[in-house]
Amino acid sequence: MSTTTRTYRVGDKVTPDPDSFGVPPTTLGRVFTVAKVNPRNLRCTADDGGRGINFPASILLPATEENVAKSNAPRPYVPVEFFTTGEIVTVKTAGKIPVDQPMVVLKHDGGDKVNITQLGGDGDRYWRWPAKSLIKRDLEWLTERLMED
């Protein structure tokens, strides 16, 4: 990581410095275009159509030709799992909800959060849970689970 502060202008192509501490791994190797220069940070938009960044100029580097060419490649396809209303799910990691607690999907609008509640209701309460940390369950699993209790 270098200690020199670079100055950038709107329209400059930049990439996060891989040697800087705290740079999210998802931003490494990607190219961004400076959209706005603020007193402390640069607001940048992603050239590959992903999420933009708001980083200090000290942890950004000018984008190399290699990174610019690489950024024009399409992002890899990541399948998204959709949940339908009434579907039975459980959470992957224990926390506020036990791992083996059957939950019911109330709403999933395709985003990264799913509205879930306990099977049988919980006084009109529900949780907004990350879709990636839910496991779909079938009726056979539910039958076995209910027979255990």
PyMOL commands that set and color helices and strands:
alter all, ss='L'
color gray80, all
select helices_A, chain A and resi 25-27+57-59+65-71+131-133+139-148
alter helices_A, ss='H'
color red, helices_A
select strands_A, chain A and resi 13-16+32-37+41-46+53-56+60-62+88-91+103-107+113-118+127-130+134-136
alter strands_A, ss='S'
color yellow, strands_A
deselect
rebuild
show_as cartoon
